[in-house]
Amino acid sequence: MRARIIFSTDANEDSIVGVLKDHRWWPHFSQTSTDAMTIVEEVRNSVADKDVQTFDDSSKYVLSHTASDSRGTLSKEHGAWVTRILNDVHPLQLACASLVTQLAEYAAHNNKRLSFDTPIQIVERKSKATIIEGKVLATKKGRLAFAKSQRRIELNVSRVGAVALVALLLFTFPWYWRDLKSPTQTWIFSVFEKFIGSVAVTSMISF
């Protein structure tokens, strides 16, 4: 199967290559070796027919990811960087997650712009049928927006729980008007005090 990641950045080419080398995406063989040309041809055969000419015309780096045992290419096409990675579906998911995280960390640490222009796609190489399509959540802002849209119930529980927790803390506070010697008041307030821990834990887990 093949995964495709498209991104654009104002980081220069040498910096991107540096990220790849630092995170074990760089092959141990030369970029012009027979092994490298074999990978380029394998990737070319997996590319959609309409993209083959663009792929052929682009300058390419050959990639070999040690952690997931994946291989692929990185090319500059129409002003954006296009990464194509080959492997089985589960190692591909690991490889994609690793590359996105590594690029995002580099961009954040160096104040570089980074955007992923299309969803990540994992497709069958022969039929080109999409198996998995995922949205890149490279920033905290993006992850928070996704969580708000996809986990609205949990978000609402955490919000209501936070309000309830504050209310319980205020209600059970030993105010001057409370009669701490009164068995009735002690019993009533102890009931509400027992809820504080449960509400706090539920709110934190939901958030």
N, C-alpha and C positions, 0 to 999 in steps of 0.2 A: 504494500500500500504506500501511498505518497501523501505527505502533508505539505501544505503551502502556507507560508507566513509572509505577508507583505507589510513593510514598515518604511517610514520615512523619518529622517533625522538630519539635524544640522551638524552632527559629528562627522569629522572627515573620515576618509576611507581607512587611513592608517589606524585610527582609533578603533574602528569597528573590527579590523583584523586583530588588533591587540586584545580586544574582549574575547574573540574567538580562541585565540591562542591561550589566554589566561585560564579559560574554562574548558580546556581539552576538546575543542571542536576542530583543532588543526591536525591534519594527518601527519604521520611520521614519514611519509614518502613525499617526493617532490610534486609540485603542482603541475609539472609537465611530464610526469612519469607515465608509464603504461597503466599503472593502477589508477592514477587520476583520470586518464582518458576513458578507462573502463567505466568509472562512476559517472562521468559526464554523459557517456552514451546511454547508460542505464537510466539516468534521470531524463534524458531527452526522449527516450521511448515511453516514458510515463506522462509526458506533458500532453495537454490537450492539443489537437491538431491546429487550432487557430493560434496557439501560442508558440508553436515550434519555431517559426521564423524569427520571432522576437528573441527566443531563447538562443538560437544559433548566432544571432547578431550581437548578443551581449557579451561583455567580458565576465568571466566567471572565476570563482574560487571553489575548490573542492573541499568539502567538509567531511570529517569523520569523528563522530561523537563517541568518546570512550565509554561514558557512563551508561548509555543506552544501546551501544553497538549499532548506531545508525550511521548512514552516509548520505551525502547529498551535495547540493551546490548553493552558492550565494551569488546572485547576479544583479546588476543594475539595469532595470528595465523601465522605460518611460519616467525616469526621474525618481523611482522608488527602488528600494532593495527588496529582492524576492528570494526567499529561502525555500528550497524544495528538499524535503528529507524523505528517505526511503527506509521502510522497516515494517514490522508487523504492527497492528493497531495499538497495543498497550505500550510497547517501547516508544512508538511515535508520540503518544500522549505525554510520556515522560520527557522526551526530547523537546517537544514544543514548550512545555511548561518551564523547562530549564532555560531554554534560549530566551523566552519572553522575560523571565525573572532576571536573567543576567544583563540583558540589554536595558531593562527598566532601572536596575540598580546603578548601572554605569551612567545612564542619563541623569538620574536623580543626584548622584554624587558630583557630577561635573556640570550641572546646570545646562544640560543639552535638551533640545526639543526632541521628542520621540512620539510618533503616532503610528498606530496600526490601522491601515487604511481599509482593510476588509476582514471579515471573520476568518479564523483559521479553519481550514478544511482538510479533512482526511478522506481520501478518495481511493477507489479501486483503480489500479493502474491501467487495466485493460478496458474496462467498461466506462471509466471516469465517473462512476456513480458515487455520490457523496455518502460516506458512511457516518461521519461525525462533523458537525460544524459548531465552532465555539467562538464566543465573543472574548476578546482579550481584555482582562481586567488588570492592567499594569500599574494603576495608580490607586492610592487609598480612596480618592474621590470616586473613581470608577467602581471600585468594590462596594463602597457605601451606597452608591446609587443603585447598583444591582441588588444589593441586599434589601434595600427599601422596596424595590419593585417586586422581588420574588419571595420575600419573607415578611410580608406586611403583618400577618397575624402575630408573629414573634415580636415585631417592632411595637405593635400596639400593646401587647402584654407587658413589655418592658416599660413602656411609657406609663401605663395605668399603674403598674407595680411601683414605679418610682414615686408617683403621686400618693399612692396608698401608704408607702413607707414613710414619707414625710409627715403625712397626716397622723399615722400611728405614733411616730416619735413625738410629735407635738402634743397629742392627746395624753400619752402616758408619762409625759415629763412631770416630775414632782413639783407642780406649781404650788404657790403659797396657800391657795384655797383648798388644796386637798387635805383631807384628814387621814393621815397615815395610820392612825390608831383604829380607824373604823374597819371592822371585818368586812362589811358590805362593800365599801369602796375598794379595799385591798383585793377582794375576790373579783370585782368587775374589772379593775385595771389589770389584774394578772392575766385575765382571759385575753385582753387585747395585746399585752406584752408578749404572749406566747406566739402571736402571729407575726411579730416583727422579723424573726429569723427566717421563717418560711417565705414571706413576701420578698425579703432582701435576696435570698438565694434564687427564687423564681425569676425575679427581675434581671439579675445578673446573667443567669443562664440564657434567658430569652434574648438579651442584648448581645 
